[in-house]
């Protein structure tokens, strides 16, 4: 009986540790940072829309690991700059999704 209880407690502890480590491996919004003007930032979000203006028309999508050169200005939670990769043009992205 004691052995079974100990085994169950050990399995629960191992499951909790594995779950905690898995959560640490994925960047969350709380870990993401605002862009700094003049810095080529790395996107932490799974995807980040590039727009023609803040809340404007969609013109491309950046994915985690791709980069965005923050040129500024910042306006209404969005930041202007150059989206590298397949977008390869100037546009606006929602600020706060950089590593």
C-alpha positions in Angstrom: 0.0 0.0 0.0 2.7 2.5 0.9 4.7 1.5 -2.2 1.6 2.2 -4.4 1.1 5.6 -2.8 4.7 6.5 -3.2 4.7 5.4 -6.8 1.6 7.6 -7.5 3.2 10.6 -5.8 6.4 10.1 -7.8 4.5 9.9 -11.1 2.5 13.1 -10.3 5.7 14.9 -9.4 7.4 13.8 -12.7 4.3 14.8 -14.7 4.3 18.3 -13.0 8.0 18.8 -13.8 7.6 17.7 -17.4 4.6 20.0 -17.8 6.5 22.9 -16.3 9.5 22.4 -18.6 7.3 22.2 -21.6 5.7 25.6 -20.7 9.1 27.2 -20.3 10.1 26.1 -23.8 7.3 28.2 -25.5 7.5 32.0 -25.4 4.4 33.6 -24.0 3.0 37.1 -24.4 4.3 37.9 -21.0 7.8 37.1 -22.2 7.5 39.1 -25.4 8.8 42.6 -25.6 8.0 45.9 -27.3 10.1 46.8 -30.3 13.0 49.3 -29.9 13.4 51.9 -32.7 16.5 51.2 -34.7 16.7 47.6 -33.7 16.1 44.6 -36.0 13.8 42.5 -33.7 13.0 38.8 -33.8 9.3 37.9 -33.8 8.2 35.8 -30.8 4.6 35.4 -31.8 3.5 32.3 -33.8 2.4 34.8 -36.5 2.3 38.6 -36.8 0.4 40.4 -39.4 2.1 43.2 -41.4 -0.4 45.9 -42.3 -0.5 49.0 -44.5 -1.3 51.2 -41.4 -2.3 50.6 -37.8 -5.4 48.4 -38.0 -5.1 48.7 -41.8 -5.2 46.1 -44.6 -3.2 43.0 -44.3 -0.2 42.7 -46.6 1.8 39.8 -45.2 2.6 37.7 -42.2 5.8 37.3 -40.2 6.3 34.0 -38.3 8.2 33.1 -35.1 11.9 33.6 -35.7 11.6 36.1 -38.6 12.8 39.6 -38.2 11.4 43.2 -38.3 13.5 46.4 -38.3 11.7 48.8 -36.1 11.9 52.3 -37.7 9.2 54.0 -35.8 6.9 55.8 -35.2 4.8 53.9 -32.6 1.1 54.6 -32.8 -1.8 53.0 -31.0 -0.1 49.8 -30.1 1.5 49.4 -33.6 5.0 50.1 -34.8 6.3 51.0 -38.3 9.3 49.3 -39.9 10.6 46.8 -42.4 9.5 43.2 -42.4 12.2 40.9 -43.7 11.7 37.4 -45.2 9.0 36.7 -47.7 7.1 40.0 -46.8 10.2 42.1 -47.6 8.6 45.5 -47.4 7.7 48.4 -45.0 4.6 48.1 -42.9 3.0 48.2 -39.5 2.9 45.4 -36.9 1.3 45.1 -33.5 4.0 46.1 -31.0 4.8 43.8 -28.0 5.5 40.5 -29.9 9.3 40.6 -30.1 11.8 38.4 -28.3 
